[in-house]
Amino acid sequence: MYNGYRFLAVITARGGSKGLPGKNIRELNGKPLLAWTIGQAKESRLLDHIILSTDSLDIANVGEAYGLRVPELRPGWMATDSASSIDVLEYVVKSEEKKGRAYDYLILLEPTSPLRKKGDVDNIIRLAGDNPEMDGVISVGEVQLEHPMIMKKISEKGVIIPYISGLPYAYQRQLHDQALFPYGVGYLIKVSVLKKEHTIYTSNMLPYHIERWQNYEIDDIYDFKCVETIMQMEGDKL
């Protein structure tokens, strides 16, 4: 609890990854990928409750081995490629409310973004709790090479054209304006807003800026190897 508000953390981990099969329980620097996010959540001093939501018994078993009991697996309709994180979050909120547990805020912690600094989770919570007029907080990192001012696509004629027409072209990275990407260090939203808007992206969100080395999400083996190396370099900050 912080400033009188109750905070729920939801860790979402689906079993059916196509980019990197089994990635959520793949060993990363000595323990399963999922275990890093569980540990970071459990280190929080401000979270009121932590839930691991999964459709996989193997993932549930890993979660329980690292201190999170999984009372039930997701329903089958939430185990498909078409099911969204919003579906999962709203299902968790409803399940908790049926058990008589209500929360003011929910923070989504994705196992595929394990590069959280010590204190990131609680700092995001404090930012929200100190600004109750805002809908929530999203962690963002500055885009590096893949900036909108330089991105391209192939036209119907088969030639290279700007991905977004009308943007000025900047040959040097130093001339780019600041573009931000919402990395999965933490997505925090008021539960009331989530239930009303059915999104974690509203026009009333605060940014939580992360460092350059945190700008990674694991989707394939190349991401995995990058994160593995960064952890070895920045391990004292995790």
C-alpha positions as CSV (number, residue, x, y, z in Angstrom):
1,M,0.0,0.0,0.0
2,Y,1.1,3.5,-0.7
3,N,-0.6,6.8,0.1
4,G,-3.7,4.8,1.1
5,Y,-3.9,3.1,-2.3
6,R,-3.8,-0.7,-2.8
7,F,-1.6,-2.1,-5.6
8,L,-1.9,-5.4,-7.4
9,A,0.9,-6.8,-9.5
10,V,0.0,-9.2,-12.3
11,I,2.7,-11.3,-14.0
12,T,1.4,-12.7,-17.3
13,A,3.2,-15.7,-18.8
14,R,1.7,-17.7,-21.6
15,G,3.0,-21.1,-22.5
16,G,2.7,-20.9,-26.3
17,S,5.5,-18.7,-27.5
18,K,6.3,-19.0,-31.2
19,G,9.3,-16.6,-31.4
20,L,11.2,-18.5,-28.7
21,P,9.4,-21.7,-27.5
22,G,9.4,-22.1,-23.8
23,K,11.0,-18.7,-23.3
24,N,9.3,-17.9,-20.0
25,I,10.9,-20.9,-18.3
26,R,14.1,-20.9,-20.3
27,E,17.2,-20.6,-18.0
28,L,18.6,-17.1,-18.0
29,N,21.8,-16.5,-16.1
30,G,21.1,-19.3,-13.6
31,K,17.3,-19.3,-13.2
32,P,14.2,-19.3,-15.4
33,L,13.4,-16.1,-17.2
34,L,10.1,-15.9,-15.3
35,A,11.9,-16.1,-11.9
36,W,13.6,-12.7,-12.5
37,T,10.3,-10.9,-12.6
38,I,8.9,-12.9,-9.7
39,G,11.9,-11.9,-7.6
40,Q,11.6,-8.2,-8.6
41,A,7.9,-8.2,-7.6
42,K,8.6,-9.9,-4.3
43,E,11.2,-7.4,-3.4
44,S,8.7,-4.6,-3.6
45,R,7.7,-3.0,-0.3
46,L,4.6,-1.4,-1.6
47,L,2.7,-4.1,-3.5
48,D,-0.3,-5.6,-1.7
49,H,-0.6,-8.8,-3.7
50,I,1.1,-10.5,-6.6
51,I,-0.6,-12.9,-9.1
52,L,1.0,-15.1,-11.7
53,S,-1.5,-15.6,-14.6
54,T,-0.7,-18.5,-16.9
55,D,-2.2,-21.2,-19.1
56,S,0.7,-23.6,-18.6
57,L,1.2,-26.1,-15.8
58,D,5.0,-26.0,-16.3
59,I,5.0,-22.2,-15.9
60,A,2.8,-22.5,-12.8
61,N,5.1,-25.1,-11.3
62,V,8.1,-22.7,-11.8
63,G,6.1,-19.9,-10.3
64,E,5.3,-21.9,-7.2
65,A,9.0,-23.0,-6.9
66,Y,9.9,-19.3,-6.7
67,G,7.2,-18.4,-4.2
68,L,4.0,-17.7,-6.1
69,R,1.1,-20.0,-5.7
70,V,-1.1,-20.4,-8.8
71,P,-4.5,-21.5,-7.6
72,E,-5.9,-21.9,-11.2
73,L,-4.8,-21.8,-14.8
74,R,-6.3,-19.4,-17.3
75,P,-9.5,-20.5,-19.0
76,G,-9.0,-22.0,-22.5
77,W,-10.3,-18.9,-24.3
78,M,-7.4,-16.9,-22.8
79,A,-4.8,-19.3,-24.0
80,T,-5.1,-18.5,-27.7
81,D,-3.0,-16.2,-29.8
82,S,-6.0,-13.8,-30.1
83,A,-6.4,-13.3,-26.4
84,S,-4.9,-10.0,-25.2
85,S,-3.2,-8.8,-22.1
86,I,-6.2,-6.6,-21.4
87,D,-8.4,-9.7,-21.4
88,V,-6.1,-11.4,-18.9
89,L,-5.9,-8.3,-16.6
90,E,-9.7,-7.8,-16.6
91,Y,-10.2,-11.5,-15.8
92,V,-7.8,-11.3,-12.9
93,V,-9.5,-8.2,-11.5
94,K,-12.9,-9.8,-11.7
95,S,-11.6,-13.0,-10.0
96,E,-10.0,-11.0,-7.2
97,E,-13.2,-9.0,-6.7
98,K,-15.2,-12.3,-6.4
99,K,-12.9,-13.2,-3.6
100,G,-13.6,-9.9,-1.9
101,R,-10.2,-8.4,-2.8
102,A,-10.3,-4.9,-4.4
103,Y,-7.4,-2.8,-5.5
104,D,-7.0,0.8,-6.6
105,Y,-4.1,0.2,-9.1
106,L,-2.8,-2.7,-11.1
107,I,0.7,-3.0,-12.4
108,L,1.5,-5.4,-15.3
109,L,5.0,-6.9,-15.1
110,E,6.0,-8.8,-18.2
111,P,8.6,-11.6,-17.7
112,T,10.0,-10.8,-21.1
113,S,11.3,-7.5,-19.7
114,P,13.5,-8.7,-16.9
115,L,15.9,-5.7,-17.0
116,R,14.4,-3.9,-14.0
117,K,16.7,-1.9,-11.7
118,K,16.3,-2.3,-8.0
119,G,13.5,-0.1,-6.9
120,D,11.8,0.3,-10.4
121,V,8.6,-1.3,-9.3
122,D,8.2,0.8,-6.2
123,N,9.3,4.0,-8.0
124,I,6.5,3.4,-10.5
125,I,4.1,2.9,-7.7
126,R,5.2,6.1,-5.9
127,L,4.9,8.1,-9.1
128,A,1.3,6.9,-9.5
129,G,0.4,7.3,-5.8
130,D,1.8,10.9,-5.7
131,N,-0.2,11.9,-8.8
132,P,-3.7,10.4,-8.3
133,E,-5.2,12.8,-10.9
134,M,-3.4,10.7,-13.6
135,D,-4.7,7.4,-14.9
136,G,-1.4,5.6,-14.5
137,V,2.3,5.2,-15.4
138,I,4.1,3.5,-18.3
139,S,7.8,2.7,-18.5
140,V,9.3,4.2,-21.6
141,G,12.8,4.0,-23.2
142,E,14.2,6.3,-25.8
143,V,14.2,4.8,-29.3
144,Q,17.7,4.5,-30.7
145,L,18.2,3.3,-34.3
146,E,14.6,2.5,-35.3
147,H,13.4,6.1,-35.1
148,P,10.1,7.1,-37.0
149,M,12.0,9.8,-38.9
150,I,14.2,7.2,-40.6
151,M,11.9,4.1,-40.8
152,K,10.9,2.9,-44.3
153,K,8.5,0.5,-45.9
154,I,8.0,-0.9,-49.4
155,S,5.3,0.8,-51.6
156,E,2.8,-1.0,-53.8
157,K,5.3,-0.2,-56.7
158,G,8.0,-2.1,-54.8
159,V,10.2,0.9,-54.0
160,I,11.4,2.2,-50.6
161,I,9.3,5.0,-49.1
162,P,9.0,6.7,-45.7
163,Y,7.1,4.6,-43.2
164,I,5.2,7.7,-42.1
165,S,4.8,10.3,-44.9
166,G,5.2,14.0,-44.0
167,L,7.8,13.5,-41.3
168,P,11.1,15.4,-41.9
169,Y,14.0,13.2,-42.7
170,A,17.1,13.4,-40.5
171,Y,20.3,11.8,-41.7
172,Q,22.1,12.1,-38.3
173,R,20.7,10.5,-35.2
174,Q,21.5,13.7,-33.2
175,L,18.8,15.5,-35.3
176,H,16.0,13.1,-34.3
177,D,13.5,14.4,-31.9
178,Q,12.8,12.2,-28.9
179,A,10.8,9.1,-29.7
180,L,9.8,6.7,-26.8
181,F,8.9,3.0,-26.8
182,P,6.8,1.5,-24.0
183,Y,9.0,-1.3,-22.7
184,G,7.6,-3.8,-20.3
185,V,9.4,-2.8,-17.1
186,G,6.0,-1.8,-15.8
187,Y,2.5,-0.7,-17.0
188,L,0.5,0.7,-14.1
189,I,-3.2,1.7,-14.5
190,K,-6.0,2.6,-12.2
191,V,-8.3,-0.4,-11.9
192,S,-11.4,1.8,-12.4
193,V,-9.9,3.2,-15.6
194,L,-9.0,-0.3,-16.9
195,K,-12.6,-1.5,-16.3
196,K,-14.0,1.6,-18.0
197,E,-11.6,2.1,-20.9
198,H,-10.4,-1.5,-21.5
199,T,-6.9,-0.3,-22.2
200,I,-3.7,0.5,-20.3
201,Y,-3.0,3.4,-22.8
202,T,-5.1,6.4,-22.1
203,S,-4.3,10.1,-22.9
204,N,-3.6,10.7,-19.2
205,M,-0.6,8.6,-18.4
206,L,2.7,9.6,-16.9
207,P,6.1,8.3,-18.2
208,Y,8.6,6.4,-16.2
209,H,11.9,6.8,-18.0
210,I,14.2,3.7,-18.0
211,E,17.9,3.6,-19.0
212,R,19.3,2.6,-22.4
213,W,20.4,-0.8,-21.3
214,Q,16.9,-1.6,-20.2
215,N,15.4,-1.1,-23.7
216,Y,14.9,-4.8,-24.5
217,E,12.0,-7.2,-24.6
218,I,12.6,-10.9,-25.2
219,D,10.8,-12.2,-28.3
220,D,13.4,-14.4,-30.0
221,I,16.8,-16.0,-29.3
222,Y,18.6,-12.8,-30.4
223,D,16.8,-10.7,-27.8
224,F,17.5,-13.5,-25.2
225,K,21.2,-13.4,-25.9
226,C,21.3,-9.6,-25.7
227,V,19.5,-9.6,-22.4
228,E,21.7,-12.4,-21.1
229,T,24.8,-10.4,-21.9
230,I,23.4,-7.1,-20.4
231,M,22.6,-8.9,-17.2
232,Q,26.2,-10.1,-16.9
233,M,27.3,-6.5,-17.5
234,E,24.8,-4.7,-15.2
235,G,24.0,-7.4,-12.7
236,D,24.7,-5.2,-9.7
237,K,21.9,-2.9,-10.7
238,L,19.2,-5.6,-10.9
